[in-house]
Amino acid sequence: METEKLYYTDPFISEFPATVLSCEEGKNGYQVVLNCTAFYPEGGGQPADHGTLGSVNVTDVHEKDGVIFHTCDKPVEVGQMVLGRIDWARRFDHMQQHSGEHIISGILCRDYHCDNVGFHLGAETVTIDYNADISWEQALDAERKAYDVIWADPEVEIDYPYPEELAFIDYRSKKELTGKVRIVTFPNADCCACCGTHVLRAGQVGLIKVLSCQKFREGVRLEIICGKRALDYLGRTYDQAKAIGQQLSVKPQDTLTAVERLEAELSAAKARMAQLEEAVFETIAGENERKGDVVLFQPSMKGDSVRKLADAVAKRCGGLAAVFAGEDGQYAYALLRADGQDISPLVKELNKALNGRGGGRSGFAQGSVQADRAAIEAFFSK
């Protein structure tokens, strides 16, 4: 006998009494069947409800042939009456996300003559796939239109039309349907065949925020959040913008301009630093004019700077320029001969003796060693 589905009678039922019809141990817990339930089973892209049956935790819910199975962490006695309690925060979140998806999908499919070919209600965001090339600007336009629906706050209509009536209804569906079809309508936004739970009025969705719109297969993948998720997200985003603004001494809405200014200043500082670094390297190279093989130790530098110093010194010293930048125990190195003479045997020996790694070609090698200065100097003094 099919389980009576209270979540369709009233999606806002959070507590209900029920009789336990069966309880069997399964792979992931005990499978409990009730005569009626307000627990929504996973389906249609919407996750299952969680909650309790008396003192027993319900960790999953699924449906098979009209029967709802509640996965519980402990057994319950067959024949007893239990009080079911839905994790309401989870359920209402799912209703807000799913209903918000209906509103924005209905608008996009109507305006751009496309289909919703994928839907996933995740723990953090909702992803929706469409078989049309929708732009970011078009997605934001749909978001604005969605708010016209939310602010109008129409009642959500749910019907089970007869087959002859269904033939004249223009509704969305991802697949061909047979039997009893549940049609969910958000006036001025969407009409769709759906088995999920939804809010009673569009205004209960509260907020819809489009986060991304990216190319996916033959169309795009939209990422959205709705309701409390959107409120929490926008609150965190504002708090972050406010904190950044305080660091930059600007208002939260002016942080982009301030960051762009900082980027310009940073680019100028990097260019000036590169000029000064080049001048310093030329001075060091001049100090090693015609000294032959040279081993130099420098403070930590980026790999590119280590290479540039080795290059400058190699052009002046007339031999091998070996530059080690870092501190005892860890050095980045660059070895270079201006004449291009092969140094690969030396590099191989150096890596073996000084616990190093790296390599190169045409008289140049770069890498790192784990050794102290004394060990490095001893290697080159052999």
VOPAGU-2260 file (C-alpha; in pm, 1 decimal, decimal comma):
REM VOPAGU-2260
SITE   aa  ch    i         X         Y         Z
SITE  MET   A    0       0,0       0,0       0,0
SITE  GLU   A    1     136,1     344,3     -95,6
SITE  THR   A    2     245,0     579,4     181,6
SITE  GLU   A    3      20,5     882,8     235,2
SITE  LYS   A    4     232,7    1185,0     136,6
SITE  LEU   A    5     160,9    1461,8     382,3
SITE  TYR   A    6     424,5    1687,8     222,7
SITE  TYR   A    7     192,1    1723,8     -74,9
SITE  THR   A    8    -114,5    1789,7     140,4
SITE  ASP   A    9      71,3    2069,5     321,6
SITE  PRO   A   10     441,6    2134,3     253,8
SITE  PHE   A   11     458,9    2336,6     578,5
SITE  ILE   A   12     382,7    2038,0     805,6
SITE  SER   A   13     687,4    1996,7    1029,2
SITE  GLU   A   14     545,9    1750,0    1287,3
SITE  PHE   A   15     307,4    1459,8    1239,1
SITE  PRO   A   16     195,5    1137,3    1411,8
SITE  ALA   A   17     226,5     810,5    1219,1
SITE  THR   A   18     206,7     436,4    1268,9
SITE  VAL   A   19     511,2     218,6    1202,1
SITE  LEU   A   20     418,1     -45,8     942,4
SITE  SER   A   21     758,4    -211,3     907,1
SITE  CYS   A   22    1120,8    -180,3    1019,8
SITE  GLU   A   23    1396,1    -384,2     857,4
SITE  GLU   A   24    1770,6    -359,7     896,6
SITE  GLY   A   25    1942,3    -244,7     578,0
SITE  LYS   A   26    2288,4    -164,1     451,6
SITE  ASN   A   27    2299,2     195,5     583,2
SITE  GLY   A   28    2059,6     167,5     876,6
SITE  TYR   A   29    1705,0      59,4     948,3
SITE  GLN   A   30    1443,6      99,3     673,3
SITE  VAL   A   31    1120,7     221,8     832,9
SITE  VAL   A   32     784,8     244,3     655,0
SITE  LEU   A   33     500,0     452,9     803,2
SITE  ASN   A   34     134,1     474,5     710,2
SITE  CYS   A   35     187,7     844,8     632,6
SITE  THR   A   36     481,1    1084,1     624,7
SITE  ALA   A   37     581,0    1447,4     585,7
SITE  PHE   A   38     939,4    1347,4     503,2
SITE  TYR   A   39    1016,0    1427,4     139,4
SITE  PRO   A   40    1215,9    1151,0     -35,7
SITE  GLU   A   41    1507,5    1238,7    -260,1
SITE  GLY   A   42    1389,2    1302,8    -614,2
SITE  GLY   A   43    1369,1    1550,7    -900,6
SITE  GLY   A   44    1704,3    1704,7    -806,6
SITE  GLN   A   45    1587,6    1783,3    -450,8
SITE  PRO   A   46    1760,9    1611,8    -154,7
SITE  ALA   A   47    1567,8    1411,7     103,0
SITE  ASP   A   48    1443,4    1556,0     430,9
SITE  HIS   A   49    1616,4    1475,6     758,0
SITE  GLY   A   50    1472,9    1474,3    1109,0
SITE  THR   A   51    1354,7    1232,2    1376,8
SITE  LEU   A   52    1095,0     961,6    1443,8
SITE  GLY   A   53    1055,6     983,1    1818,9
SITE  SER   A   54    1412,9     954,2    1949,4
SITE  VAL   A   55    1544,3     795,9    1628,3
SITE  ASN   A   56    1732,6    1000,3    1366,5
SITE  VAL   A   57    1614,9     994,5    1005,1
SITE  THR   A   58    1925,3    1027,8     786,3
SITE  ASP   A   59    1779,0     959,0     441,8
SITE  VAL   A   60    1444,1     907,3     270,0
SITE  HIS   A   61    1364,1     741,5     -60,3
SITE  GLU   A   62    1058,9     617,5    -247,4
SITE  LYS   A   63     999,1     291,3    -429,3
SITE  ASP   A   64     670,9     205,3    -601,7
SITE  GLY   A   65     484,3     465,8    -398,4
SITE  VAL   A   66     620,7     346,7     -63,6
SITE  ILE   A   67     839,0     587,8     138,3
SITE  PHE   A   68    1135,6     431,3     318,4
SITE  HIS   A   69    1295,5     624,0     606,9
SITE  THR   A   70    1658,5     534,0     676,0
SITE  CYS   A   71    1703,6     549,4    1055,3
SITE  ASP   A   72    2005,6     506,0    1281,0
SITE  LYS   A   73    1809,0     282,6    1523,7
SITE  PRO   A   74    1512,7      47,8    1495,7
SITE  VAL   A   75    1155,2     145,9    1587,8
SITE  GLU   A   76     885,7     -90,2    1706,7
SITE  VAL   A   77     637,4    -204,7    1444,1
SITE  GLY   A   78     281,3    -107,7    1526,5
SITE  GLN   A   79     367,5     180,0    1758,5
SITE  MET   A   80     268,7     541,7    1704,1
SITE  VAL   A   81     564,5     776,4    1653,6
SITE  LEU   A   82     596,4    1153,2    1624,4
SITE  GLY   A   83     783,9    1259,0    1314,7
SITE  ARG   A   84     972,7    1587,5    1323,0
SITE  ILE   A   85    1117,6    1741,5    1009,2
SITE  ASP   A   86    1446,3    1931,0    1017,6
SITE  TRP   A   87    1254,9    2242,9     921,0
SITE  ALA   A   88    1553,7    2466,4     847,0
SITE  ARG   A   89    1674,8    2209,8     590,9
SITE  ARG   A   90    1326,6    2157,4     442,2
SITE  PHE   A   91    1244,2    2528,2     408,9
SITE  ASP   A   92    1586,1    2593,0     254,8
SITE  HIS   A   93    1518,1    2325,3      -5,0
SITE  MET   A   94    1173,5    2474,0     -76,0
SITE  GLN   A   95    1321,4    2821,2    -124,3
SITE  GLN   A   96    1598,0    2692,7    -354,0
SITE  HIS   A   97    1366,4    2472,1    -560,8
SITE  SER   A   98    1096,0    2738,5    -592,9
SITE  GLY   A   99    1351,6    3005,5    -686,0
SITE  GLU   A  100    1488,5    2771,0    -951,9
SITE  HIS   A  101    1137,8    2735,7   -1097,8
SITE  ILE   A  102    1093,0    3112,2   -1121,5
SITE  ILE   A  103    1423,3    3190,0   -1292,2
SITE  SER   A  104    1414,8    2879,1   -1515,3
SITE  GLY   A  105    1063,2    2957,8   -1629,9
SITE  ILE   A  106    1167,5    3311,2   -1723,5
SITE  LEU   A  107    1483,8    3201,9   -1906,7
SITE  CYS   A  108    1311,3    2921,4   -2097,3
SITE  ARG   A  109    1027,7    3157,3   -2194,1
SITE  ASP   A  110    1249,8    3446,5   -2303,5
SITE  TYR   A  111    1521,4    3245,6   -2481,9
SITE  HIS   A  112    1321,6    2944,4   -2606,3
SITE  CYS   A  113    1547,1    2693,4   -2435,5
SITE  ASP   A  114    1507,9    2393,0   -2206,3
SITE  ASN   A  115    1625,6    2325,9   -1854,7
SITE  VAL   A  116    1819,0    2003,1   -1909,2
SITE  GLY   A  117    1979,5    1965,6   -1566,2
SITE  PHE   A  118    1911,6    2065,5   -1205,4
SITE  HIS   A  119    2102,7    1995,0    -884,9
SITE  LEU   A  120    2015,8    2135,1    -543,0
SITE  GLY   A  121    2351,5    2121,8    -365,5
SITE  ALA   A  122    2447,7    2193,4      -5,1
SITE  GLU   A  123    2580,5    2539,9     -98,0
SITE  THR   A  124    2443,5    2638,8    -439,0
SITE  VAL   A  125    2189,8    2535,5    -701,6
SITE  THR   A  126    2317,4    2453,6   -1050,7
SITE  ILE   A  127    2090,7    2458,7   -1355,9
SITE  ASP   A  128    2183,8    2358,4   -1711,2
SITE  TYR   A  129    2021,0    2510,2   -2020,8
SITE  ASN   A  130    2060,9    2413,3   -2385,7
SITE  ALA   A  131    2102,8    2773,9   -2504,7
SITE  ASP   A  132    2389,0    3022,6   -2513,0
SITE  ILE   A  133    2266,4    3261,2   -2243,3
SITE  SER   A  134    2490,5    3559,3   -2162,1
SITE  TRP   A  135    2571,6    3695,5   -1817,1
SITE  GLU   A  136    2369,0    4008,7   -1893,2
SITE  GLN   A  137    2068,6    3797,5   -1995,2
SITE  ALA   A  138    2096,1    3593,0   -1675,8
SITE  LEU   A  139    2093,6    3914,5   -1469,5
SITE  ASP   A  140    1793,0    4039,1   -1666,6
SITE  ALA   A  141    1611,5    3716,9   -1573,0
SITE  GLU   A  142    1707,9    3779,0   -1210,1
SITE  ARG   A  143    1548,5    4125,1   -1224,6
SITE  LYS   A  144    1231,5    3980,8   -1378,9
SITE  ALA   A  145    1225,0    3713,4   -1107,8
SITE  TYR   A  146    1194,6    3989,3    -847,8
SITE  ASP   A  147     885,9    4125,7   -1024,3
SITE  VAL   A  148     730,3    3784,5    -957,5
SITE  ILE   A  149     852,7    3765,9    -596,1
SITE  TRP   A  150     725,1    4116,5    -516,0
SITE  ALA   A  151     387,5    4045,0    -675,9
SITE  ASP   A  152     369,6    3742,6    -441,3
SITE  PRO   A  153     121,2    3525,2    -634,8
SITE  GLU   A  154      -1,7    3201,1    -483,7
SITE  VAL   A  155     175,3    2892,1    -617,1
SITE  GLU   A  156     -71,7    2670,6    -802,6
SITE  ILE   A  157     -42,9    2290,8    -792,2
SITE  ASP   A  158    -276,3    2073,8    -999,0
SITE  TYR   A  159    -313,6    1716,7   -1123,3
SITE  PRO   A  160    -490,0    1772,2   -1457,6
SITE  TYR   A  161    -668,8    1494,4   -1641,8
SITE  PRO   A  162    -482,9    1362,5   -1949,5
SITE  GLU   A  163    -721,5    1542,8   -2185,0
SITE  GLU   A  164    -658,2    1869,1   -1994,4
SITE  LEU   A  165    -282,8    1814,7   -1982,7
SITE  ALA   A  166    -268,8    1802,4   -2361,9
SITE  PHE   A  167    -367,3    2170,5   -2375,5
SITE  ILE   A  168    -126,7    2293,1   -2102,6
SITE  ASP   A  169     203,9    2447,2   -2206,9
SITE  TYR   A  170     431,7    2312,1   -1933,8
SITE  ARG   A  171     802,6    2238,7   -1897,2
SITE  SER   A  172     926,1    1884,2   -1847,2
SITE  LYS   A  173    1267,5    1718,4   -1885,2
SITE  LYS   A  174    1113,3    1391,0   -2006,0
SITE  GLU   A  175     797,7    1238,3   -2148,3
SITE  LEU   A  176     549,2    1176,6   -1865,5
SITE  THR   A  177     277,1     917,8   -1823,5
SITE  GLY   A  178      14,5     858,7   -1556,8
SITE  LYS   A  179     -71,4    1117,6   -1293,7
SITE  VAL   A  180     121,9    1439,1   -1365,0
SITE  ARG   A  181     177,5    1706,7   -1098,1
SITE  ILE   A  182     187,3    2055,7   -1249,3
SITE  VAL   A  183     342,0    2338,1   -1046,0
SITE  THR   A  184     268,4    2694,0   -1164,6
SITE  PHE   A  185     428,7    3019,3   -1055,9
SITE  PRO   A  186     203,8    3277,8   -1226,3
SITE  ASN   A  187     386,5    3502,2   -1476,6
SITE  ALA   A  188     699,0    3288,7   -1443,2
SITE  ASP   A  189     671,1    2912,9   -1482,0
SITE  CYS   A  190     451,4    2611,6   -1545,5
SITE  CYS   A  191     636,4    2285,5   -1492,1
SITE  ALA   A  192     582,0    1918,7   -1415,0
SITE  CYS   A  193     752,5    1865,0   -1077,8
SITE  CYS   A  194     742,7    1627,4    -780,3
SITE  GLY   A  195     926,0    1853,8    -532,4
SITE  THR   A  196     808,1    2061,4    -238,1
SITE  HIS   A  197     758,0    2435,0    -286,4
SITE  VAL   A  198     662,2    2749,4    -100,7
SITE  LEU   A  199     295,8    2847,9     -92,1
SITE  ARG   A  200     350,6    3198,1    -234,6
SITE  ALA   A  201     629,6    3334,4    -455,3
SITE  GLY   A  202     722,4    3597,2    -196,3
SITE  GLN   A  203     838,3    3322,2      41,9
SITE  VAL   A  204    1138,1    3263,1    -184,7
SITE  GLY   A  205    1262,0    3597,4     -53,3
SITE  LEU   A  206    1579,1    3643,0    -257,3
SITE  ILE   A  207    1732,7    3506,8    -577,2
SITE  LYS   A  208    2096,1    3575,2    -663,6
SITE  VAL   A  209    2270,1    3456,4    -980,7
SITE  LEU   A  210    2632,4    3375,4    -897,7
SITE  SER   A  211    2769,3    3255,5   -1230,4
SITE  CYS   A  212    2678,0    3174,7   -1590,2
SITE  GLN   A  213    2935,0    2958,0   -1766,9
SITE  LYS   A  214    2954,7    2774,7   -2097,3
SITE  PHE   A  215    2854,0    2410,1   -2048,2
SITE  ARG   A  216    2817,4    2155,6   -2329,1
SITE  GLU   A  217    2573,6    2293,1   -2588,5
SITE  GLY   A  218    2448,9    2567,5   -2356,4
SITE  VAL   A  219    2529,1    2719,0   -2018,2
SITE  ARG   A  220    2533,8    2623,6   -1651,4
SITE  LEU   A  221    2379,5    2875,2   -1414,0
SITE  GLU   A  222    2469,4    2883,5   -1044,6
SITE  ILE   A  223    2217,9    3048,2    -811,0
SITE  ILE   A  224    2124,5    3076,0    -443,6
SITE  CYS   A  225    1786,9    3170,1    -298,6
SITE  GLY   A  226    1619,8    3267,7      25,0
SITE  LYS   A  227    1822,9    3258,2     346,1
SITE  ARG   A  228    2124,4    3123,1     156,5
SITE  ALA   A  229    2123,6    3437,6     -56,4
SITE  LEU   A  230    2075,3    3661,0     248,6
SITE  ASP   A  231    2367,1    3496,2     430,4
SITE  TYR   A  232    2585,3    3513,7     119,5
SITE  LEU   A  233    2512,9    3880,7      55,6
SITE  GLY   A  234    2569,6    3955,8     424,1
SITE  ARG   A  235    2911,3    3787,9     419,3
SITE  THR   A  236    2998,5    3963,2      94,5
SITE  TYR   A  237    2904,7    4301,4     239,3
SITE  ASP   A  238    3099,9    4235,8     560,4
SITE  GLN   A  239    3404,3    4149,3     350,7
SITE  ALA   A  240    3362,9    4458,7     130,6
SITE  LYS   A  241    3324,3    4670,1     445,2
SITE  ALA   A  242    3642,3    4524,9     599,1
SITE  ILE   A  243    3836,0    4582,0     274,1
SITE  GLY   A  244    3696,5    4936,5     259,2
SITE  GLN   A  245    3818,7    5005,2     612,4
SITE  GLN   A  246    4166,9    4884,1     515,4
SITE  LEU   A  247    4162,2    5112,1     210,4
SITE  SER   A  248    3984,1    5403,3     384,7
SITE  VAL   A  249    3692,2    5398,3     138,1
SITE  LYS   A  250    3324,2    5306,5     151,2
SITE  PRO   A  251    3232,5    4939,5      76,3
SITE  GLN   A  252    3087,6    5034,0    -263,9
SITE  ASP   A  253    3412,7    5207,2    -362,0
SITE  THR   A  254    3651,4    4917,7    -299,4
SITE  LEU   A  255    3689,9    4826,9    -668,6
SITE  THR   A  256    3817,9    5174,5    -757,8
SITE  ALA   A  257    4053,4    5166,3    -460,0
SITE  VAL   A  258    4189,0    4822,8    -554,0
SITE  GLU   A  259    4241,5    4932,9    -914,9
SITE  ARG   A  260    4441,1    5229,8    -783,8
SITE  LEU   A  261    4650,3    5000,2    -565,0
SITE  GLU   A  262    4713,9    4768,5    -858,6
SITE  ALA   A  263    4843,9    5061,1   -1064,4
SITE  GLU   A  264    5068,6    5168,6    -776,7
SITE  LEU   A  265    5192,1    4812,3    -729,4
SITE  SER   A  266    5272,1    4776,2   -1100,2
SITE  ALA   A  267    5472,0    5099,0   -1091,2
SITE  ALA   A  268    5655,2    4984,7    -776,7
SITE  LYS   A  269    5739,0    4648,1    -935,8
SITE  ALA   A  270    5875,7    4821,8   -1245,2
SITE  ARG   A  271    6089,7    5050,9   -1029,4
SITE  MET   A  272    6206,2    4755,2    -818,6
SITE  ALA   A  273    6308,3    4567,7   -1134,3
SITE  GLN   A  274    6516,2    4868,4   -1244,6
SITE  LEU   A  275    6687,3    4891,3    -904,4
SITE  GLU   A  276    6745,6    4516,8    -895,7
SITE  GLU   A  277    6906,6    4528,8   -1239,0
SITE  ALA   A  278    7136,1    4809,6   -1123,4
SITE  VAL   A  279    7236,9    4611,9    -812,4
SITE  PHE   A  280    7303,7    4300,2   -1021,0
SITE  GLU   A  281    7525,2    4499,0   -1257,0
SITE  THR   A  282    7721,0    4630,0    -958,5
SITE  ILE   A  283    7770,1    4275,4    -823,9
SITE  ALA   A  284    7871,3    4158,2   -1172,2
SITE  GLY   A  285    8126,5    4439,7   -1194,5
SITE  GLU   A  286    8275,2    4336,6    -860,8
SITE  ASN   A  287    8341,3    3991,4   -1009,1
SITE  GLU   A  288    8497,2    4109,1   -1339,0
SITE  ARG   A  289    8732,8    3839,3   -1478,3
SITE  LYS   A  290    8739,0    3640,1   -1153,6
SITE  GLY   A  291    8665,8    3312,0   -1332,8
SITE  ASP   A  292    8437,8    3069,0   -1147,8
SITE  VAL   A  293    8232,1    3255,7    -886,4
SITE  VAL   A  294    8004,7    3130,6    -605,2
SITE  LEU   A  295    7774,1    3395,4    -458,4
SITE  PHE   A  296    7530,9    3381,3    -166,0
SITE  GLN   A  297    7231,2    3614,0    -153,5
SITE  PRO   A  298    6916,2    3656,0      60,2
SITE  SER   A  299    6599,6    3481,5     -60,5
SITE  MET   A  300    6489,6    3594,3    -406,2
SITE  LYS   A  301    6239,5    3482,8    -666,5
SITE  GLY   A  302    6369,0    3223,3    -909,3
SITE  ASP   A  303    6370,6    3469,2   -1197,0
SITE  SER   A  304    6587,4    3711,6    -998,3
SITE  VAL   A  305    6834,5    3434,0    -912,9
SITE  ARG   A  306    6865,8    3357,1   -1283,5
SITE  LYS   A  307    6910,9    3725,2   -1377,8
SITE  LEU   A  308    7192,8    3770,0   -1126,4
SITE  ALA   A  309    7368,4    3455,4   -1248,6
SITE  ASP   A  310    7333,6    3579,6   -1606,3
SITE  ALA   A  311    7478,8    3923,5   -1524,2
SITE  VAL   A  312    7774,9    3774,9   -1333,2
SITE  ALA   A  313    7845,7    3505,4   -1594,9
SITE  LYS   A  314    7885,0    3771,9   -1867,2
SITE  ARG   A  315    8158,9    3944,9   -1664,6
SITE  CYS   A  316    8339,4    3677,5   -1461,7
SITE  GLY   A  317    8469,5    3465,7   -1753,3
SITE  GLY   A  318    8374,0    3135,2   -1592,0
SITE  LEU   A  319    8088,2    2965,8   -1405,7
SITE  ALA   A  320    7852,5    3190,2   -1210,0
SITE  ALA   A  321    7687,6    2997,1    -925,5
SITE  VAL   A  322    7428,6    3196,8    -731,5
SITE  PHE   A  323    7260,7    3058,2    -417,3
SITE  ALA   A  324    6972,9    3259,5    -266,5
SITE  GLY   A  325    6813,9    3168,2      65,3
SITE  GLU   A  326    6940,0    3069,0     407,2
SITE  ASP   A  327    7117,3    2772,5     565,4
SITE  GLY   A  328    6918,8    2458,4     501,6
SITE  GLN   A  329    6734,2    2577,1     190,7
SITE  TYR   A  330    6873,8    2759,9    -112,3
SITE  ALA   A  331    6746,4    2827,7    -462,3
SITE  TYR   A  332    7028,7    2814,7    -714,9
SITE  ALA   A  333    7115,1    2920,3   -1068,5
SITE  LEU   A  334    7432,5    2804,3   -1247,6
SITE  LEU   A  335    7533,2    2969,2   -1574,1
SITE  ARG   A  336    7825,2    2981,5   -1814,5
SITE  ALA   A  337    7815,7    3261,0   -2071,8
SITE  ASP   A  338    8002,9    3042,4   -2324,3
SITE  GLY   A  339    7726,6    2779,0   -2314,8
SITE  GLN   A  340    7962,8    2500,3   -2208,7
SITE  ASP   A  341    7778,6    2187,7   -2090,9
SITE  ILE   A  342    7741,4    2185,8   -1710,6
SITE  SER   A  343    7497,8    1893,3   -1677,7
SITE  PRO   A  344    7759,2    1658,9   -1514,5
SITE  LEU   A  345    7828,7    1929,2   -1255,7
SITE  VAL   A  346    7459,5    1982,0   -1188,3
SITE  LYS   A  347    7398,7    1609,4   -1147,9
SITE  GLU   A  348    7686,2    1583,4    -900,9
SITE  LEU   A  349    7569,5    1895,9    -713,2
SITE  ASN   A  350    7215,0    1764,0    -672,5
SITE  LYS   A  351    7344,9    1433,4    -542,0
SITE  ALA   A  352    7590,8    1587,2    -296,1
SITE  LEU   A  353    7366,3    1866,4    -165,8
SITE  ASN   A  354    7026,2    1695,3    -167,1
SITE  GLY   A  355    6913,7    1908,6    -458,6
SITE  ARG   A  356    6680,5    1895,3    -749,6
SITE  GLY   A  357    6678,5    2084,7   -1077,1
SITE  GLY   A  358    6846,0    2097,1   -1415,8
SITE  GLY   A  359    6875,1    2281,4   -1743,6
SITE  ARG   A  360    7067,4    2294,3   -2072,1
SITE  SER   A  361    7305,8    2500,8   -2287,0
SITE  GLY   A  362    7522,7    2607,2   -1996,4
SITE  PHE   A  363    7235,3    2698,4   -1765,2
SITE  ALA   A  364    7070,5    2515,4   -1475,9
SITE  GLN   A  365    6830,3    2614,1   -1200,8
SITE  GLY   A  366    6691,8    2437,4    -896,7
SITE  SER   A  367    6717,5    2412,4    -519,6
SITE  VAL   A  368    6928,7    2236,4    -256,1
SITE  GLN   A  369    6877,7    2144,9     106,0
SITE  ALA   A  370    7220,4    2217,2     250,1
SITE  ASP   A  371    7404,3    2478,1     454,6
SITE  ARG   A  372    7648,8    2736,2     317,3
SITE  ALA   A  373    7953,1    2546,7     444,0
SITE  ALA   A  374    7852,3    2233,2     252,7
SITE  ILE   A  375    7797,0    2433,4     -65,8
SITE  GLU   A  376    8133,6    2609,8     -36,3
SITE  ALA   A  377    8302,7    2275,5      31,6
SITE  PHE   A  378    8149,1    2128,9    -282,7
SITE  PHE   A  379    8283,6    2404,3    -506,6
SITE  SER   A  380    8627,2    2407,7    -341,2
SITE  LYS   A  381    8700,9    2048,7    -437,9
